[in-house]
Amino acid sequence: MFGNWTEQGIKKVTDAPERIKDTRGMIEKAGGKMQLYYTAGKWDFVMIVEIPKDEDLMAILLCIGSMGNIRTTTMKAWTEDEGAKILTAPHP
């Protein structure tokens, strides 16, 4: 997922490391893992998240989004092996 600070989030940017720990805890509690990268350019950060259930990720994103510090854009991705299975499976 791609993310940007809101005006509120950038004003409280020094609190971000603690908020990120909280986010990681929610993801791990749901059986997932995440890696965060701070970026320069259009996006302020990129998070790679692997989580068993999309519904859990949506709930987590709604929770952290409601705090008002970030806005995210998500993108579902498949590994090369997962994609190959989808691409070569018989079409219904």
Protein Blocks (a to p, Z undefined) as FASTA:
>chain_A
ZZdddfklmmmmmmmmmmmmmmmmmmmmnopacdddddedjbfbdcddddfblklmmmmm
mmmmmnopaccdddddddfklmmmmmmpccZZ
